[in-house]
Amino acid sequence: MTSSIKAELDFMFEHGKEGIASDSQLETLRAYLLTHHTGMKRPANPKGRRSIRLKLLANQNDKCACCGITHQDYHSKYQLDCSRQEDAKYCFVLEHDHKTDEIRGVTCAKCNMELWYYLGE
């Protein structure tokens, strides 16, 4: 794995909402939050989460529900292998409301982190 995605996520972690670079990114996040609701709750069981993540990702044509990057392009861009434990947290994740546990969709880790800061969750 290259350090580029880790560096981007670390920057966002250190700088909070200022880590989100542009108004267009904020608009993308707002649009995502307004349009994505699955009605499903996030399971406590990691195997259940994986199963739902894979199904939703297939329904999303293997793209991040927020920014639209494909799973393959994301892996290529950041040289990730999600089967490796150390890379898995930087791949695609179940994005959910932290108060209600409602799943909104599957996003790349970068968008998930931006949403986390944007929402203050």
N, CA, C and O atoms as a MOPAC input file, in Angstrom:
PM7 MOZYME 1SCF
protein

 N      0.84100 1    -1.17800 1     0.00000 1
 C      0.00000 1     0.00000 1     0.00000 1
 C      0.88200 1     1.23500 1     0.00000 1
 O      1.87200 1     1.30800 1     0.72800 1
 N      0.51000 1     2.20600 1    -0.82700 1
 C      1.22300 1     3.46900 1    -0.78600 1
 C      0.75200 1     4.23700 1     0.42800 1
 O     -0.29700 1     3.93800 1     0.99700 1
 N      1.51700 1     5.20800 1     0.81400 1
 C      1.14000 1     5.98700 1     1.98500 1
 C      0.18900 1     7.11900 1     1.62400 1
 O     -0.22000 1     7.87200 1     2.50800 1
 N     -0.17900 1     7.26400 1     0.33800 1
 C     -0.99900 1     8.40900 1    -0.05800 1
 C     -2.37800 1     8.41600 1     0.59400 1
 O     -2.79900 1     9.46000 1     1.09000 1
 N     -3.10000 1     7.29100 1     0.61400 1
 C     -4.42600 1     7.29500 1     1.24400 1
 C     -4.29200 1     7.46200 1     2.74000 1
 O     -5.08800 1     8.16900 1     3.35700 1
 N     -3.29600 1     6.82100 1     3.33700 1
 C     -3.08000 1     6.99100 1     4.77900 1
 C     -2.75700 1     8.44500 1     5.08000 1
 O     -3.25500 1     8.99400 1     6.06300 1
 N     -1.93600 1     9.07700 1     4.25600 1
 C     -1.59400 1    10.48800 1     4.46200 1
 C     -2.82900 1    11.37400 1     4.32900 1
 O     -3.01500 1    12.29800 1     5.12100 1
 N     -3.67700 1    11.10000 1     3.32800 1
 C     -4.89500 1    11.89800 1     3.15800 1
 C     -5.82300 1    11.74400 1     4.35900 1
 O     -6.36700 1    12.72700 1     4.86300 1
 N     -6.00100 1    10.50000 1     4.81500 1
 C     -6.87400 1    10.27200 1     5.96400 1
 C     -6.28100 1    10.86200 1     7.23400 1
 O     -7.00800 1    11.42000 1     8.05600 1
 N     -4.97900 1    10.74600 1     7.40100 1
 C     -4.32700 1    11.34400 1     8.56900 1
 C     -4.48100 1    12.85900 1     8.55800 1
 O     -4.71100 1    13.46800 1     9.60300 1
 N     -4.35500 1    13.47500 1     7.37000 1
 C     -4.52500 1    14.92600 1     7.25900 1
 C     -5.93600 1    15.33100 1     7.68300 1
 O     -6.11700 1    16.28100 1     8.44300 1
 N     -6.94200 1    14.59200 1     7.17800 1
 C     -8.31800 1    14.90800 1     7.55100 1
 C     -8.52500 1    14.72100 1     9.04100 1
 O     -9.22600 1    15.50900 1     9.67600 1
 N     -7.92200 1    13.68500 1     9.60400 1
 C     -8.06200 1    13.43100 1    11.02900 1
 C     -7.46600 1    14.58400 1    11.84600 1
 O     -8.04700 1    15.01000 1    12.84400 1
 N     -6.31500 1    15.07800 1    11.41800 1
 C     -5.64600 1    16.16500 1    12.13400 1
 C     -6.35400 1    17.50700 1    11.96900 1
 O     -6.38200 1    18.31100 1    12.90100 1
 N     -6.92800 1    17.75500 1    10.78600 1
 C     -7.47200 1    19.06900 1    10.48200 1
 C     -8.99100 1    19.14600 1    10.51300 1
 O     -9.55800 1    20.20000 1    10.22200 1
 N     -9.65200 1    18.06600 1    10.85500 1
 C    -11.10900 1    18.08700 1    10.95500 1
 C    -11.76500 1    18.51900 1     9.66500 1
 O    -11.33300 1    18.12000 1     8.58300 1
 N    -12.80400 1    19.33200 1     9.76300 1
 C    -13.57300 1    19.74300 1     8.58600 1
 C    -12.71800 1    20.49500 1     7.58500 1
 O    -13.04300 1    20.50700 1     6.39800 1
 N    -11.63800 1    21.12200 1     8.02300 1
 C    -10.74800 1    21.80200 1     7.08200 1
 C    -10.04800 1    20.81700 1     6.16200 1
 O     -9.50400 1    21.21400 1     5.13100 1
 N    -10.05200 1    19.52300 1     6.52300 1
 C     -9.45000 1    18.50300 1     5.67800 1
 C    -10.24000 1    18.25400 1     4.40800 1
 O     -9.71500 1    17.68000 1     3.45400 1
 N    -11.51400 1    18.68400 1     4.38200 1
 C    -12.32200 1    18.57500 1     3.17500 1
 C    -11.95300 1    19.75500 1     2.30000 1
 O    -12.14100 1    20.91000 1     2.67900 1
 N    -11.42700 1    19.45300 1     1.12900 1
 C    -10.73100 1    20.46100 1     0.33300 1
 C    -11.61500 1    21.50600 1    -0.32800 1
 O    -11.20100 1    22.66000 1    -0.43700 1
 N    -12.80800 1    21.15300 1    -0.77200 1
 C    -13.52600 1    22.11200 1    -1.61200 1
 C    -15.01800 1    22.11600 1    -1.34700 1
 O    -15.57100 1    21.19300 1    -0.74900 1
 N    -15.66400 1    23.19900 1    -1.81800 1
 C    -17.11400 1    23.30000 1    -1.71600 1
 C    -17.79900 1    22.22300 1    -2.54300 1
 O    -18.86300 1    21.73500 1    -2.16300 1
 N    -17.19800 1    21.84300 1    -3.67900 1
 C    -17.81700 1    20.80400 1    -4.50900 1
 C    -17.82600 1    19.46500 1    -3.78000 1
 O    -18.77200 1    18.69100 1    -3.92600 1
 N    -16.78300 1    19.18100 1    -2.99300 1
 C    -16.78300 1    17.95300 1    -2.20400 1
 C    -17.88000 1    18.01000 1    -1.14800 1
 O    -18.56400 1    17.01400 1    -0.91300 1
 N    -18.05400 1    19.16300 1    -0.51100 1
 C    -19.11700 1    19.30500 1     0.48100 1
 C    -20.48100 1    19.11100 1    -0.17500 1
 O    -21.36300 1    18.47900 1     0.40600 1
 N    -20.66000 1    19.64400 1    -1.36600 1
 C    -21.92900 1    19.48300 1    -2.07600 1
 C    -22.17700 1    18.01400 1    -2.41900 1
 O    -23.31100 1    17.54200 1    -2.33700 1
 N    -21.12600 1    17.29100 1    -2.80200 1
 C    -21.24700 1    15.85800 1    -3.07200 1
 C    -21.67900 1    15.12000 1    -1.80600 1
 O    -22.53400 1    14.23600 1    -1.86100 1
 N    -21.09000 1    15.48100 1    -0.67300 1
 C    -21.44900 1    14.84400 1     0.59600 1
 C    -22.90000 1    15.14200 1     0.95600 1
 O    -23.63300 1    14.24500 1     1.37200 1
 N    -23.32200 1    16.40500 1     0.79700 1
 C    -24.71200 1    16.78400 1     1.09700 1
 C    -25.68700 1    15.99700 1     0.22000 1
 O    -26.68400 1    15.46900 1     0.71300 1
 N    -25.39700 1    15.92300 1    -1.07300 1
 C    -26.26600 1    15.20600 1    -2.00400 1
 C    -26.36000 1    13.73200 1    -1.61800 1
 O    -27.44000 1    13.14300 1    -1.65300 1
 N    -25.24000 1    13.14800 1    -1.25400 1
 C    -25.22200 1    11.74600 1    -0.83400 1
 C    -26.12300 1    11.54600 1     0.38400 1
 O    -26.93400 1    10.62100 1     0.41400 1
 N    -25.98100 1    12.41000 1     1.38200 1
 C    -26.75500 1    12.26300 1     2.62000 1
 C    -28.25600 1    12.41200 1     2.38000 1
 O    -29.06000 1    11.77500 1     3.06000 1
 N    -28.63000 1    13.24100 1     1.42900 1
 C    -30.05100 1    13.45700 1     1.13800 1
 C    -30.67800 1    12.31400 1     0.33900 1
 O    -31.88900 1    12.10300 1     0.40600 1
 N    -29.86800 1    11.58500 1    -0.40700 1
 C    -30.44000 1    10.60100 1    -1.32600 1
 C    -30.22200 1     9.14800 1    -0.93600 1
 O    -30.87200 1     8.27300 1    -1.50800 1
 N    -29.35600 1     8.85400 1    -0.00700 1
 C    -29.04100 1     7.45600 1     0.29000 1
 C    -29.60300 1     7.00700 1     1.63500 1
 O    -29.16100 1     7.44100 1     2.69900 1
 N    -30.58300 1     6.12800 1     1.54700 1
 C    -31.18300 1     5.51400 1     2.74000 1
 C    -31.60200 1     4.10100 1     2.35900 1
 O    -32.39800 1     3.92200 1     1.43800 1
 N    -31.08500 1     3.10900 1     3.04400 1
 C    -31.39400 1     1.72100 1     2.69400 1
 C    -32.51800 1     1.15300 1     3.54600 1
 O    -33.15900 1     0.17700 1     3.15500 1
 N    -32.76300 1     1.75200 1     4.70700 1
 C    -33.75200 1     1.19300 1     5.61600 1
 C    -33.22800 1     0.00900 1     6.40700 1
 O    -33.95800 1    -0.57900 1     7.20500 1
 N    -31.95100 1    -0.34900 1     6.18900 1
 C    -31.34600 1    -1.47400 1     6.90900 1
 C    -30.51900 1    -0.95600 1     8.08100 1
 O    -29.93900 1     0.12800 1     8.02300 1
 N    -30.48100 1    -1.74500 1     9.13000 1
 C    -29.64600 1    -1.43300 1    10.28800 1
 C    -28.30500 1    -2.14200 1    10.15300 1
 O    -28.21400 1    -3.22300 1     9.57200 1
 N    -27.27200 1    -1.52000 1    10.69700 1
 C    -25.92600 1    -2.09900 1    10.66300 1
 C    -25.86100 1    -3.25300 1    11.66200 1
 O    -26.08000 1    -3.04100 1    12.85500 1
 N    -25.56100 1    -4.47800 1    11.19700 1
 C    -25.48800 1    -5.62400 1    12.11200 1
 C    -24.27200 1    -5.52900 1    13.03800 1
 O    -23.24200 1    -4.95800 1    12.67800 1
 N    -24.40900 1    -6.08800 1    14.21300 1
 C    -23.29700 1    -6.11600 1    15.16500 1
 C    -22.23200 1    -7.11700 1    14.73100 1
 O    -21.04900 1    -6.93900 1    15.02100 1
 N    -22.65400 1    -8.16200 1    14.03900 1
 C    -21.76300 1    -9.23100 1    13.61800 1
 C    -20.93800 1    -8.80600 1    12.40100 1
 O    -21.51400 1    -8.44000 1    11.37700 1
 N    -19.59400 1    -8.84300 1    12.48900 1
 C    -18.74800 1    -8.45500 1    11.35400 1
 C    -19.03200 1    -9.24600 1    10.06800 1
 O    -18.95400 1    -8.68300 1     8.97600 1
 N    -19.35700 1   -10.53700 1    10.18000 1
 C    -19.66700 1   -11.32900 1     8.98800 1
 C    -20.95300 1   -10.82600 1     8.33500 1
 O    -21.06100 1   -10.80200 1     7.10900 1
 N    -21.91600 1   -10.43100 1     9.14400 1
 C    -23.15900 1    -9.86400 1     8.61700 1
 C    -22.89900 1    -8.54900 1     7.90600 1
 O    -23.48300 1    -8.28700 1     6.85500 1
 N    -22.02500 1    -7.71500 1     8.46800 1
 C    -21.66500 1    -6.43600 1     7.83700 1
 C    -20.97500 1    -6.67600 1     6.50000 1
 O    -21.24900 1    -5.97900 1     5.52200 1
 N    -20.08400 1    -7.65900 1     6.45600 1
 C    -19.35700 1    -7.96000 1     5.21100 1
 C    -20.33200 1    -8.39700 1     4.12600 1
 O    -20.23800 1    -7.95300 1     2.98100 1
 N    -21.26300 1    -9.26300 1     4.49000 1
 C    -22.24100 1    -9.75700 1     3.53200 1
 C    -23.07600 1    -8.60600 1     2.96000 1
 O    -23.27100 1    -8.52900 1     1.74700 1
 N    -23.56100 1    -7.72700 1     3.81200 1
 C    -24.35700 1    -6.57600 1     3.36700 1
 C    -23.49700 1    -5.64400 1     2.51700 1
 O    -23.94900 1    -5.14900 1     1.48500 1
 N    -22.26100 1    -5.40500 1     2.94800 1
 C    -21.36400 1    -4.52200 1     2.19200 1
 C    -21.16300 1    -5.04000 1     0.76300 1
 O    -21.23000 1    -4.26700 1    -0.19300 1
 N    -20.91800 1    -6.33500 1     0.62100 1
 C    -20.69100 1    -6.91200 1    -0.69900 1
 C    -21.94300 1    -6.82500 1    -1.57000 1
 O    -21.84200 1    -6.53100 1    -2.76100 1
 N    -23.13000 1    -7.07900 1    -0.98900 1
 C    -24.37900 1    -6.98600 1    -1.75000 1
 C    -24.64300 1    -5.55200 1    -2.18900 1
 O    -24.97700 1    -5.30700 1    -3.34900 1
 N    -24.49400 1    -4.60400 1    -1.26800 1
 C    -24.72800 1    -3.20200 1    -1.61400 1
 C    -23.72400 1    -2.71600 1    -2.64900 1
 O    -24.08700 1    -1.99300 1    -3.57700 1
 N    -22.47000 1    -3.10700 1    -2.49500 1
 C    -21.44700 1    -2.70000 1    -3.45400 1
 C    -21.78300 1    -3.22400 1    -4.85100 1
 O    -21.59700 1    -2.51700 1    -5.84100 1
 N    -22.27400 1    -4.45600 1    -4.93200 1
 C    -22.69100 1    -5.00300 1    -6.22900 1
 C    -23.86100 1    -4.18700 1    -6.78800 1
 O    -23.89200 1    -3.89000 1    -7.98300 1
 N    -24.82000 1    -3.82400 1    -5.93300 1
 C    -25.96100 1    -3.00900 1    -6.36700 1
 C    -25.52500 1    -1.61300 1    -6.81400 1
 O    -26.20700 1    -0.97500 1    -7.61700 1
 N    -24.40100 1    -1.14400 1    -6.29900 1
 C    -23.86300 1     0.17700 1    -6.65200 1
 C    -22.88100 1     0.07100 1    -7.82000 1
 O    -22.12300 1     1.00600 1    -8.07800 1
 N    -22.89000 1    -1.05200 1    -8.51800 1
 C    -21.98600 1    -1.29100 1    -9.65200 1
 C    -20.52100 1    -1.15700 1    -9.25900 1
 O    -19.70800 1    -0.63600 1   -10.02200 1
 N    -20.19200 1    -1.63100 1    -8.06300 1
 C    -18.82200 1    -1.58800 1    -7.52900 1
 C    -18.26000 1    -0.17600 1    -7.46200 1
 O    -17.06900 1     0.03600 1    -7.68700 1
 N    -19.12200 1     0.79200 1    -7.15100 1
 C    -18.69500 1     2.19200 1    -7.03800 1
 C    -19.02500 1     2.73500 1    -5.65800 1
 O    -19.97800 1     2.29800 1    -5.01300 1
 N    -18.22600 1     3.68700 1    -5.22000 1
 C    -18.51200 1     4.41200 1    -3.98700 1
 C    -19.83500 1     5.15200 1    -4.17800 1
 O    -20.02500 1     5.83300 1    -5.18500 1
 N    -20.74300 1     5.02200 1    -3.22100 1
 C    -22.05500 1     5.66800 1    -3.31900 1
 C    -21.94200 1     7.18200 1    -3.25500 1
 O    -22.86500 1     7.88700 1    -3.66200 1
 N    -20.84500 1     7.68400 1    -2.76000 1
 C    -20.68000 1     9.12900 1    -2.59700 1
 C    -19.94500 1     9.76600 1    -3.77400 1
 O    -20.49400 1    10.64400 1    -4.44000 1
 N    -18.72600 1     9.34100 1    -4.03400 1
 C    -17.91400 1    10.00200 1    -5.07500 1
 C    -17.94500 1     9.28300 1    -6.41900 1
 O    -17.59400 1     9.87300 1    -7.44000 1
 N    -18.36300 1     8.01000 1    -6.43400 1
 C    -18.49200 1     7.27300 1    -7.68400 1
 C    -17.24000 1     6.56900 1    -8.17300 1
 O    -17.26400 1     5.95200 1    -9.23800 1
 N    -16.13900 1     6.64200 1    -7.42000 1
 C    -14.93500 1     5.92300 1    -7.84600 1
 C    -15.21000 1     4.42400 1    -7.78400 1
 O    -15.85100 1     3.94200 1    -6.85000 1
 N    -14.72300 1     3.69400 1    -8.78100 1
 C    -14.94000 1     2.25300 1    -8.76500 1
 C    -14.01300 1     1.60700 1    -7.74100 1
 O    -12.95500 1     2.13400 1    -7.39500 1
 N    -14.45600 1     0.44700 1    -7.27500 1
 C    -13.66000 1    -0.30700 1    -6.31000 1
 C    -12.27600 1    -0.59700 1    -6.88400 1
 O    -11.26600 1    -0.44500 1    -6.19700 1
 N    -12.24000 1    -1.01400 1    -8.14400 1
 C    -10.96600 1    -1.34900 1    -8.79100 1
 C    -10.07300 1    -0.11100 1    -8.93400 1
 O     -8.87700 1    -0.17900 1    -8.64800 1
 N    -10.64200 1     1.02000 1    -9.37400 1
 C     -9.84800 1     2.24400 1    -9.52400 1
 C     -9.30600 1     2.72900 1    -8.18600 1
 O     -8.17900 1     3.21700 1    -8.10300 1
 N    -10.11600 1     2.59100 1    -7.14100 1
 C     -9.67700 1     2.98200 1    -5.79800 1
 C     -8.48300 1     2.13400 1    -5.36800 1
 O     -7.49800 1     2.64800 1    -4.83800 1
 N     -8.58800 1     0.82200 1    -5.60600 1
 C     -7.48200 1    -0.07700 1    -5.25000 1
 C     -6.23000 1     0.25800 1    -6.04500 1
 O     -5.12400 1     0.26100 1    -5.50400 1
 N     -6.40800 1     0.53900 1    -7.33000 1
 C     -5.25200 1     0.88000 1    -8.17700 1
 C     -4.63300 1     2.20700 1    -7.74900 1
 O     -3.41200 1     2.32400 1    -7.64300 1
 N     -5.47400 1     3.19700 1    -7.50600 1
 C     -4.98400 1     4.52900 1    -7.13600 1
 C     -4.14100 1     4.47600 1    -5.87200 1
 O     -3.09200 1     5.11500 1    -5.79100 1
 N     -4.60100 1     3.71300 1    -4.88500 1
 C     -3.90100 1     3.67700 1    -3.59700 1
 C     -3.10800 1     2.39500 1    -3.37900 1
 O     -2.57200 1     2.18200 1    -2.29200 1
 N     -3.02600 1     1.53500 1    -4.39600 1
 C     -2.28700 1     0.27400 1    -4.33000 1
 C     -2.67700 1    -0.54100 1    -3.09500 1
 O     -1.83800 1    -0.90800 1    -2.27200 1
 N     -3.98200 1    -0.81000 1    -2.99600 1
 C     -4.52000 1    -1.54600 1    -1.85400 1
 C     -4.88200 1    -2.96900 1    -2.23200 1
 O     -5.16500 1    -3.27100 1    -3.39100 1
 N     -4.86800 1    -3.82500 1    -1.24700 1
 C     -5.35600 1    -5.18700 1    -1.37500 1
 C     -6.22200 1    -5.43900 1    -0.15000 1
 O     -5.71000 1    -5.68300 1     0.94300 1
 N     -7.54700 1    -5.38000 1    -0.33900 1
 C     -8.47100 1    -5.48400 1     0.80300 1
 C     -8.41800 1    -6.83000 1     1.50900 1
 O     -8.92000 1    -6.95900 1     2.62500 1
 N     -7.82100 1    -7.83000 1     0.87900 1
 C     -7.70500 1    -9.11600 1     1.55500 1
 C     -6.61600 1    -9.07800 1     2.62200 1
 O     -6.56500 1    -9.94500 1     3.49400 1
 N     -5.75500 1    -8.08100 1     2.55200 1
 C     -4.70900 1    -7.92600 1     3.57600 1
 C     -5.26900 1    -7.11900 1     4.73700 1
 O     -5.84000 1    -6.04800 1     4.52700 1
 N     -5.11600 1    -7.61400 1     5.94800 1
 C     -5.67700 1    -6.99000 1     7.14200 1
 C     -5.27100 1    -5.52200 1     7.28300 1
 O     -6.09600 1    -4.68400 1     7.64600 1
 N     -4.01200 1    -5.20800 1     6.99900 1
 C     -3.53000 1    -3.83500 1     7.19100 1
 C     -4.10400 1    -2.85800 1     6.16000 1
 O     -4.10000 1    -1.64900 1     6.38800 1
 N     -4.59800 1    -3.37600 1     5.02500 1
 C     -5.19300 1    -2.51200 1     3.99900 1
 C     -6.70600 1    -2.39900 1     4.12700 1
 O     -7.29600 1    -1.43700 1     3.63300 1
 N     -7.34100 1    -3.36300 1     4.77900 1
 C     -8.80400 1    -3.46100 1     4.78200 1
 C     -9.48600 1    -2.18800 1     5.27700 1
 O    -10.51600 1    -1.79600 1     4.72900 1
 N     -8.93500 1    -1.53700 1     6.30100 1
 C     -9.60600 1    -0.34500 1     6.84500 1
 C     -9.51900 1     0.86100 1     5.91700 1
 O    -10.18900 1     1.86800 1     6.14600 1
 N     -8.69600 1     0.76600 1     4.86900 1
 C     -8.57700 1     1.86800 1     3.91200 1
 C     -9.39100 1     1.60900 1     2.64300 1
 O     -9.31700 1     2.39200 1     1.69600 1
 N    -10.16700 1     0.52200 1     2.61100 1
 C    -10.93400 1     0.16200 1     1.42200 1
 C    -12.36700 1     0.68300 1     1.51400 1
 O    -12.59700 1     1.76000 1     2.06200 1
 N    -13.31200 1    -0.05400 1     0.99500 1
 C    -14.71700 1     0.34000 1     1.00300 1
 C    -15.39200 1    -0.13400 1     2.28600 1
 O    -15.11300 1    -1.22900 1     2.77400 1
 N    -16.27800 1     0.69300 1     2.82700 1
 C    -16.89200 1     0.41200 1     4.12300 1
 C    -18.39800 1     0.65300 1     4.07400 1
 O    -18.89600 1     1.36100 1     3.20000 1
 N    -19.11800 1     0.05000 1     5.03000 1
 C    -20.54400 1     0.33800 1     5.19400 1
 C    -20.65500 1     1.70100 1     5.86300 1
 O    -20.21800 1     1.87900 1     7.00000 1
 N    -21.22700 1     2.63800 1     5.17300 1
 C    -21.40000 1     3.97800 1     5.74400 1
 C    -22.77000 1     4.00400 1     6.39600 1
 O    -23.76300 1     3.62300 1     5.77500 1
 N    -22.83200 1     4.45400 1     7.64800 1
 C    -24.08900 1     4.39200 1     8.38700 1
 C    -24.23400 1     5.58300 1     9.32300 1
 O    -23.25900 1     6.25300 1     9.66100 1
 N    -25.45900 1     5.82800 1     9.72700 1
 C    -25.77000 1     6.86200 1    10.71900 1
 C    -25.35100 1     6.32500 1    12.08400 1
 O    -25.82000 1     5.26900 1    12.50800 1
 N    -24.48900 1     7.03200 1    12.75600 1
 C    -23.96500 1     6.54400 1    14.03500 1
 C    -24.98400 1     6.63300 1    15.16600 1
 O    -24.80900 1     5.98400 1    16.19800 1
 N    -26.03600 1     7.41400 1    14.99700 1
 C    -27.07000 1     7.52400 1    16.03500 1
 C    -28.12100 1     6.42700 1    15.89200 1
 O    -28.55900 1     5.85100 1    16.88800 1
 N    -28.52700 1     6.13900 1    14.65000 1
 C    -29.60300 1     5.17400 1    14.42300 1
 C    -29.10500 1     3.83300 1    13.89700 1
 O    -29.86700 1     2.86700 1    13.86500 1
 N    -27.85800 1     3.75500 1    13.49000 1
 C    -27.25500 1     2.56600 1    12.86900 1
 C    -27.84000 1     2.25200 1    11.49200 1
 O    -27.59500 1     1.16900 1    10.96000 1
 N    -28.61500 1     3.18200 1    10.89700 1
 C    -29.14900 1     2.94100 1     9.56100 1
 C    -28.01400 1     3.01800 1     8.54100 1
 O    -27.22100 1     3.96000 1     8.54300 1
 N    -27.95400 1     2.01700 1     7.67900 1
 C    -26.94500 1     1.97700 1     6.61400 1
 C    -27.40700 1     2.89000 1     5.48600 1
 O    -28.54400 1     2.80800 1     5.02000 1
 N    -26.48700 1     3.77200 1     5.05500 1
 C    -26.80300 1     4.65300 1     3.93400 1
 C    -26.25000 1     4.10700 1     2.62600 1
 O    -26.82200 1     4.35600 1     1.56500 1
 N    -25.16100 1     3.37600 1     2.68200 1
 C    -24.56000 1     2.82400 1     1.47800 1
 C    -23.14900 1     2.36000 1     1.75000 1
 O    -22.70200 1     2.31000 1     2.89600 1
 N    -22.45300 1     2.02300 1     0.67900 1
 C    -21.04500 1     1.62400 1     0.77200 1
 C    -20.22900 1     2.73400 1     0.14500 1
 O    -20.47100 1     3.13500 1    -0.99300 1
 N    -19.25600 1     3.22700 1     0.90300 1
 C    -18.39900 1     4.30400 1     0.41800 1
 C    -16.93900 1     3.89100 1     0.53000 1
 O    -16.58700 1     2.97300 1     1.27000 1
 N    -16.10000 1     4.59400 1    -0.22500 1
 C    -14.66000 1     4.39400 1    -0.05300 1
 C    -14.27900 1     4.98100 1     1.31100 1
 O    -14.99200 1     5.82500 1     1.85300 1
 N    -13.17100 1     4.53500 1     1.84600 1
 C    -12.74400 1     4.99500 1     3.16800 1
 C    -12.53300 1     6.50700 1     3.20100 1
 O    -12.77200 1     7.14300 1     4.22800 1
 N    -12.08800 1     7.08500 1     2.08600 1
 C    -11.86100 1     8.53100 1     2.03200 1
 C    -13.17700 1     9.28900 1     2.19600 1
 O    -13.25500 1    10.22200 1     2.99500 1
 N    -14.20900 1     8.89900 1     1.45000 1
 C    -15.51500 1     9.55600 1     1.59900 1
 C    -16.10100 1     9.29600 1     2.98100 1
 O    -16.71600 1    10.18200 1     3.57400 1
 N    -15.91100 1     8.08200 1     3.49500 1
 C    -16.41400 1     7.76900 1     4.82700 1
 C    -15.80200 1     8.69900 1     5.87500 1
 O    -16.49500 1     9.18200 1     6.76900 1
 N    -14.50300 1     8.94300 1     5.75400 1
 C    -13.82800 1     9.84200 1     6.69100 1
 C    -14.33800 1    11.27000 1     6.51900 1
 O    -14.54900 1    11.97000 1     7.51000 1
 N    -14.54000 1    11.71300 1     5.27700 1
 C    -15.05600 1    13.06200 1     5.03200 1
 C    -16.45400 1    13.19800 1     5.61600 1
 O    -16.76600 1    14.22300 1     6.22200 1
 N    -17.29500 1    12.19500 1     5.44700 1
 C    -18.64000 1    12.23100 1     6.04000 1
 C    -18.56800 1    12.27600 1     7.55100 1
 O    -19.32800 1    12.99500 1     8.19900 1
 N    -17.65500 1    11.50800 1     8.10700 1
 C    -17.48700 1    11.46800 1     9.55800 1
 C    -17.18000 1    12.86500 1    10.09600 1
 O    -17.75200 1    13.29200 1    11.09800 1
 N    -16.27100 1    13.57200 1     9.42000 1
 C    -15.95300 1    14.92400 1     9.85200 1
 C    -17.07200 1    15.90200 1     9.58100 1
 O    -17.37300 1    16.76000 1    10.41100 1
 N    -17.69500 1    15.77200 1     8.41300 1
 C    -18.77100 1    16.68000 1     8.03200 1
 C    -19.93000 1    16.58900 1     9.02300 1
 O    -20.52000 1    17.60400 1     9.39300 1
 N    -20.25100 1    15.36200 1     9.45100 1
 C    -21.36900 1    15.16000 1    10.35900 1
 C    -20.97700 1    15.26800 1    11.82100 1
 O    -21.84200 1    15.38400 1    12.68900 1
 N    -19.69100 1    15.23100 1    12.10000 1
 C    -19.23400 1    15.27900 1    13.49400 1
 C    -19.52500 1    14.00200 1    14.25600 1
 O    -19.67200 1    14.02900 1    15.47800 1
 N    -19.61000 1    12.88200 1    13.54900 1
 C    -19.89400 1    11.60300 1    14.20600 1
 C    -18.61700 1    10.91700 1    14.62100 1
 O    -18.65900 1     9.82600 1    15.19000 1

